[in-house]
Amino acid sequence: MGQYFKIVTLGCAKNSVDSEQLYSLLSRNDFQPTAQLTEAEIIILNTCGFITDAKQESIEMILELAKYKKRGNCKCLVMIGCLVQKYVSELKAVLPEVDIFLGSGDLLKLPELLAGFSAGEKIVLVTQPENYLYDDCLPRNYKLQRSYAYVKIAEGCNNFCTYCVIPEMRGVYRSRPLTSIVNEVKALTEHGISEIILIAQDTTYYGQDLSGEYLLPELLRQLVKLPKLKWLRLHYCYPEHLTTELLELIQREKKICKYLDIPLQHIADPILKAMGRSFDNKKIKHLLAKIKKIIPGITLRSTFIVGFPGETEAHFKELLNFLQETKFARAGFFAYSREPNTPAARLPEQINPQLKLERLQKATSLQSKILAHSLAAYLGQKVHIIVDGPSSEYEGLWEGRMASDSPEIDCLVYFKPQIRLKIGDFIKVSITHSRDYALLGEIINEFGQ
């Protein structure tokens, strides 16, 4: 029997997919998974380095995990992923506790490195991120009990926004073959997964590097044919590549959730230009109107950066007015993080950290009011939800989501379960209460969609 291993994952859903594949890869190479850090002989931290807070979290976590080496059960401490890809020299100098550093392009080499590892050895392997492209040839860990799965359709990014380090950490855009994605989704749904969430740094760019065409509509047409797929959701849809063909397909296909995650980042033209974004204020507003016309009632989610270099009070007020007018059903906000060696880091008029925090709080507060008003409108309504399982927050209750809500980032519906209920079921719930970021309801005895 091989050594016990435990993977700890930080960052985005794309990292989670990598960790799930790495779990399967190690298991197939005679390493044994364990849920307990106290019995793990190999501890692996999959890091995030997107912004300063994420980098700090990764450092704090590796120092926490290093305690298990001091206690004696951990024989090999491994650090992998985005942070390592960009900062391996700095990490190696300040983290002597780490035995193996592995870049984002070298993840599949880990079993081989672990098999030959000797106590006291230090291994650093960081090559080009383009050396790795996730595919379906290595099935992921299907033992996770949940209703949904993320499916990564591409690696890297070609957008080169001035504030972003993703191209440096993940490389240029590489689309997976369409058949590889379809095969993976088929396997996931046959293992009981009800909802598939397609992800990439830019999902709507999918296929451009393969054929010079946007192939996301064709991919969706193939996926909706799978009989066991119930819901299909799109994340990270850059506005530049949201075609009429794609929007009309979303409207037409019942399995595709009427939900789009479109990272807009700002609305003031000077800030959009400084960010290196190709869409300006006029184009953004025209696109949103077009989406709502083609897909009435669609749920729009977006993310915005406040405190970007040169953002004046007038620019920030323009953003707040835009949020008030547009009333995004779901939105997330980040304070600008000054990342080394990015064009934005060299811009003049960097914003005071305290001012960035104040603006972040104002934007978040405004969106909270918009969300509360939106959720209150569900009172008395009967809605279909997907069952995610027992609630970790409220004892005795289960939780689920409407088609308007993506897991981990959006709103939940809480309810008392029935005897035969299981994860991945679709049920109808009558909404009785609204609070903060959640709804409460009672099951109506009507299963299915």
C-alpha positions in Angstrom: 0.0 0.0 0.0 1.3 3.4 -1.0 1.7 6.6 1.1 -1.3 8.5 2.2 -1.8 11.9 0.6 -4.1 15.0 1.1 -4.7 17.8 -1.3 -5.6 21.3 -0.1 -7.0 23.6 -2.8 -7.1 27.4 -2.8 -8.4 29.8 -5.5 -10.9 29.4 -8.3 -12.9 26.5 -9.7 -10.2 25.9 -12.3 -7.8 25.0 -9.5 -10.4 22.6 -8.0 -10.6 20.8 -11.4 -6.9 20.4 -11.4 -6.9 19.0 -7.9 -9.6 16.5 -8.7 -7.6 15.2 -11.6 -4.4 15.1 -9.5 -6.4 13.1 -6.9 -7.2 10.5 -9.5 -3.7 10.5 -10.9 -2.1 9.8 -7.6 -4.7 7.2 -6.7 -4.0 5.3 -9.9 -0.3 5.4 -9.0 -0.8 3.5 -5.7 -0.9 6.6 -3.5 -3.8 6.4 -0.9 -6.1 9.4 -0.4 -7.0 10.5 3.1 -9.3 13.1 4.5 -7.2 13.6 7.6 -4.1 15.9 7.6 -3.0 14.1 10.7 -2.4 10.8 8.8 -1.3 12.3 5.5 2.4 11.4 4.7 2.2 13.7 1.6 0.4 17.1 1.8 -0.1 19.0 -1.4 -1.2 22.7 -1.5 -2.6 23.9 -4.8 -2.0 27.6 -4.7 -3.6 30.8 -6.1 -1.6 33.9 -6.9 -4.2 36.1 -8.7 -4.2 39.0 -6.3 -2.4 40.0 -3.1 -5.0 38.5 -0.8 -4.8 35.2 -2.6 -1.0 35.1 -2.4 -1.1 35.9 1.3 -3.7 33.1 1.9 -1.4 30.6 0.1 1.6 31.6 2.2 -0.4 31.4 5.4 -1.8 28.0 4.5 1.6 26.5 3.6 3.0 27.6 6.9 0.0 26.0 8.7 0.5 22.8 6.8 4.2 22.8 7.6 3.2 22.1 11.3 2.3 18.6 10.2 5.9 18.1 9.1 7.1 19.2 12.6 4.7 16.7 14.2 6.2 13.9 12.1 3.3 12.5 10.1 4.0 14.5 6.9 7.1 13.3 5.1 6.8 15.4 2.0 5.2 18.9 1.7 4.4 19.9 -1.9 3.4 23.3 -3.3 1.9 23.5 -6.8 0.0 25.8 -9.1 -0.2 29.4 -10.1 1.7 31.0 -7.2 4.6 28.6 -7.8 4.6 29.3 -11.5 5.2 33.0 -11.0 7.2 33.2 -7.8 9.1 30.0 -7.4 12.5 31.7 -6.8 11.1 33.8 -4.0 9.1 30.9 -2.5 12.1 28.6 -2.5 14.1 31.2 -0.6 11.6 31.8 2.2 9.9 28.4 2.6 12.5 25.8 3.5 9.7 23.6 4.8 8.5 22.8 1.3 10.1 19.8 -0.3 8.7 20.0 -3.9 7.7 23.0 -5.9 5.7 22.3 -9.0 4.6 24.8 -11.7 1.1 24.9 -13.3 2.5 23.2 -16.4 4.0 20.3 -14.6 1.2 18.9 -12.5 1.2 15.5 -14.1 4.8 14.9 -13.2 4.0 14.7 -9.5 3.5 10.9 -9.1 6.9 10.3 -10.7 8.6 12.9 -8.4 6.9 11.5 -5.3 7.9 7.9 -6.2 11.6 8.9 -6.4 11.5 11.4 -3.4 14.0 10.9 -0.6 13.8 12.6 2.8 15.7 15.9 2.9 15.6 16.3 -0.9 14.4 19.6 -2.5 12.8 19.4 -5.9 11.9 22.4 -8.1 10.2 21.8 -11.4 8.7 24.9 -13.1 8.6 24.8 -16.9 6.2 26.5 -19.3 2.5 26.5 -18.4 1.6 25.5 -22.0 3.0 22.1 -21.2 -0.3 21.2 -19.5 -3.7 21.0 -21.1 -6.4 19.3 -19.0 -8.3 16.6 -20.8 -10.6 13.6 -20.2 -8.0 10.8 -20.6 -7.6 10.8 -16.8 -11.1 10.6 -15.2 -11.5 12.9 -12.1 -12.5 11.9 -8.6 -16.2 11.0 -8.9 -16.5 10.3 -5.2 -17.4 13.9 -4.3 -21.0 13.9 -3.3 -22.5 17.0 -4.9 -25.0 17.9 -7.6 -22.7 19.7 -9.9 -19.3 19.6 -11.5 -17.0 22.1 -13.1 -15.7 21.3 -16.6 -12.7 23.2 -17.8 -12.9 23.7 -21.6 -9.6 25.6 -22.1 -6.4 26.7 -20.4 -4.7 30.1 -20.3 -5.8 33.5 -21.7 -5.1 35.8 -24.6 -6.8 38.9 -23.3 -3.8 40.4 -21.5 -5.7 42.9 -19.3 -3.2 45.3 -17.8 -3.9 44.3 -14.2 -3.9 40.5 -14.7 -1.1 37.9 -14.2 -3.1 34.9 -15.5 -1.3 34.7 -18.9 2.0 34.5 -17.0 0.7 31.8 -14.7 -1.4 29.8 -17.1 0.0 30.6 -20.5 -1.7 31.5 -23.8 -5.2 30.2 -24.6 -5.4 26.5 -25.4 -8.8 25.0 -26.2 -9.5 21.3 -25.4 -10.8 19.2 -28.3 -14.5 19.2 -28.4 -14.8 15.5 -28.2 -12.7 15.4 -25.1 -15.1 17.8 -23.4 -18.2 15.9 -24.5 -16.8 12.6 -23.3 -16.0 14.1 -19.9 -19.5 15.6 -19.5 -21.0 12.3 -20.5 -19.0 10.4 -17.9 -19.8 12.9 -15.2 -23.6 12.8 -15.8 -23.5 9.0 -16.0 -21.9 9.1 -12.5 -24.9 11.1 -11.2 -23.9 14.7 -11.7 -27.0 16.8 -12.6 -25.4 20.2 -13.4 -22.4 21.0 -15.5 -20.7 24.3 -15.2 -18.4 25.2 -18.1 -15.3 27.2 -17.1 -12.2 28.7 -18.6 -10.5 32.0 -18.2 -12.6 33.1 -21.2 -15.2 30.5 -22.1 -16.6 32.5 -25.1 -13.2 32.5 -26.8 -13.3 28.7 -27.0 -12.2 27.3 -30.3 -10.5 30.3 -31.8 -7.1 28.7 -31.4 -8.3 25.5 -33.0 -10.2 26.7 -36.0 -10.3 30.5 -36.0 -14.0 30.4 -35.1 -16.0 30.6 -31.9 -16.9 27.0 -31.2 -18.8 27.4 -27.9 -22.2 27.2 -29.7 -21.3 23.9 -31.4 -20.0 22.5 -28.1 -23.3 23.4 -26.4 -25.3 21.8 -29.2 -23.4 18.6 -28.6 -23.7 18.7 -24.8 -27.5 19.3 -24.7 -27.9 16.0 -26.6 -26.6 14.0 -23.6 -29.7 12.4 -22.0 -28.6 12.5 -18.4 -27.5 16.2 -18.4 -30.1 18.3 -16.6 -28.6 21.8 -16.3 -25.7 23.4 -18.2 -24.3 26.7 -17.0 -21.7 29.1 -18.4 -19.1 31.1 -16.4 -16.5 33.7 -17.4 -18.1 34.9 -20.7 -16.1 37.8 -21.9 -18.3 40.4 -23.5 -16.2 40.7 -26.7 -17.1 37.1 -27.8 -20.8 36.9 -26.9 -22.2 36.3 -30.3 -25.9 36.4 -31.4 -25.6 32.8 -32.3 -24.6 31.9 -28.7 -27.4 34.0 -27.1 -30.1 32.6 -29.3 -28.9 29.1 -28.5 -29.1 29.8 -24.8 -32.6 31.1 -25.2 -33.7 28.1 -27.2 -32.2 25.2 -25.3 -34.1 24.3 -22.1 -31.1 22.6 -20.5 -28.9 25.7 -20.6 -29.5 27.9 -17.6 -30.7 31.4 -18.4 -27.7 32.7 -16.6 -24.5 34.4 -17.8 -21.4 35.4 -15.9 -19.9 38.3 -17.8 -16.8 40.0 -16.2 -17.2 43.6 -17.1 -14.7 45.1 -14.5 -15.9 48.7 -14.8 -18.1 51.1 -16.9 -16.1 54.4 -17.1 -14.3 54.6 -20.4 -11.0 56.0 -19.1 -10.7 53.1 -16.7 -11.8 50.4 -19.2 -9.1 51.8 -21.6 -6.4 51.7 -18.8 -7.4 48.1 -18.0 -6.8 47.1 -21.6 -10.5 46.1 -22.1 -11.7 46.3 -25.7 -15.4 47.1 -24.8 -16.3 50.6 -23.9 -19.3 52.0 -22.0 -21.5 52.2 -25.1 -20.7 48.7 -26.3 -21.3 47.3 -22.8 -24.7 48.9 -22.5 -25.7 47.9 -26.0 -24.7 44.3 -25.3 -26.7 44.1 -22.1 -29.7 45.4 -23.8 -29.3 42.9 -26.6 -28.9 40.0 -24.1 -32.1 41.0 -22.3 -34.0 41.3 -25.5 -32.9 37.9 -26.8 -33.2 36.1 -23.4 -36.0 37.8 -21.4 -35.6 37.2 -17.7 -32.0 36.1 -17.9 -29.9 36.3 -14.7 -26.8 38.4 -15.2 -23.7 38.1 -13.0 -20.7 40.3 -13.3 -17.5 41.3 -11.4 -16.0 44.8 -11.0 -12.7 46.2 -9.8 -12.8 49.4 -7.7 -9.8 51.6 -6.9 -8.0 51.0 -10.2 -5.2 53.5 -10.9 -6.7 56.8 -12.0 -10.2 56.0 -10.8 -11.6 59.4 -9.8 -14.7 60.0 -7.7 -16.5 60.8 -10.9 -15.5 57.4 -12.4 -16.6 55.6 -9.2 -19.9 57.4 -9.1 -20.4 56.4 -12.7 -19.9 52.8 -11.7 -22.4 53.1 -8.8 -25.0 54.7 -11.1 -24.5 51.9 -13.6 -25.1 49.3 -10.9 -28.2 51.1 -9.8 -29.6 51.4 -13.3 -28.7 47.9 -14.5 -29.5 46.0 -11.3 -27.4 43.0 -11.8 -29.0 40.0 -10.1 -25.6 38.9 -8.9 -22.3 40.8 -8.7 -18.9 40.5 -7.1 -16.4 43.3 -6.3 -12.7 43.4 -5.8 -10.3 46.2 -4.7 -7.6 46.6 -7.3 -4.5 44.6 -6.4 -1.2 46.0 -7.7 0.6 43.0 -9.1 4.3 43.2 -9.9 5.4 43.4 -13.5 1.9 44.2 -14.8 1.3 47.3 -16.9 -1.2 48.6 -14.4 1.3 48.4 -11.6 3.4 51.1 -13.5 0.4 53.5 -14.0 0.4 56.8 -12.1 -2.3 57.8 -9.7 -2.3 54.6 -7.7 -5.3 54.8 -5.3 -4.8 54.9 -1.5 -5.5 51.5 0.1 -8.0 53.0 2.5 -9.9 54.7 -0.3 -10.0 51.5 -2.2 -11.5 49.7 0.8 -14.1 52.5 1.2 -15.1 52.2 -2.4 -15.3 48.4 -2.1 -17.6 48.7 0.9 -19.9 51.2 -0.9 -20.2 49.1 -4.0 -20.8 46.0 -2.0 -23.4 47.7 0.1 -25.3 49.0 -2.9 -25.3 45.5 -4.5 -26.6 44.0 -1.2 -29.6 46.3 -1.3 -30.2 45.4 -5.0 -30.0 41.7 -4.1 -32.3 42.0 -1.1 -34.9 43.6 -3.2 -34.5 41.0 -5.9 -34.9 38.1 -3.5 -37.9 39.6 -1.7 -39.7 39.4 -5.1 -39.7 35.6 -4.7 -41.9 35.6 -1.7 -45.0 33.5 -2.3 -43.6 32.1 -5.6 -43.1 28.5 -6.5 -39.6 27.8 -7.9 -37.7 24.8 -9.2 -34.4 24.1 -7.5 -31.6 21.6 -7.7 -30.9 19.8 -4.4 -27.3 20.3 -3.2 -27.7 18.4 0.1 -27.7 19.0 3.9 -26.9 22.5 5.0 -23.6 23.1 6.8 -25.1 26.3 8.3 -28.6 25.3 9.5 -29.0 22.0 11.3 -31.9 20.0 10.1 -32.3 21.9 6.8 -31.1 21.1 3.3 -30.1 23.5 0.6 -30.5 23.9 -3.1 -30.3 26.5 -5.9 -32.5 28.0 -8.5 -31.3 28.2 -12.1 -30.4 31.8 -11.4 -27.8 30.8 -8.8 -24.4 29.2 -9.4 -22.9 27.1 -6.5 -20.4 28.6 -4.1 -20.9 32.2 -5.2 -24.7 32.9 -5.4 -27.8 32.5 -3.3 -29.3 29.4 -1.7 -32.7 28.1 -0.9 -33.1 26.3 2.4 -35.9 23.8 3.2 -36.8 20.8 5.3 -36.0 17.6 3.5 -38.3 14.7 2.7 -37.4 11.1 3.2 -36.6 10.0 -0.3 -34.8 13.2 -1.3 -31.2 12.9 -2.6 -28.5 15.2 -3.9 -29.1 16.1 -7.6 -32.9 15.8 -7.4 -35.0 18.6 -8.8 -37.9 19.8 -6.7 -40.5 22.6 -6.5 -40.4 24.8 -3.5 -42.8 27.5 -2.3 -40.8 30.5 -1.0 -41.9 31.6 2.5 -39.0 33.8 3.7 -36.2 36.0 2.4 -33.1 36.9 4.3 -29.8 38.4 3.3 -28.3 36.1 0.6 -30.8 33.2 1.0 -34.4 32.1 0.6 -36.4 29.7 2.8 -39.2 27.6 1.4 -41.4 24.5 1.8 -41.3 21.5 -0.6 -44.3 21.0 -2.8 -44.8 17.3 -3.7 -43.9 17.8 -7.4 -40.6 16.3 -8.4 -38.7 17.0 -11.6 -38.7 19.9 -13.9 
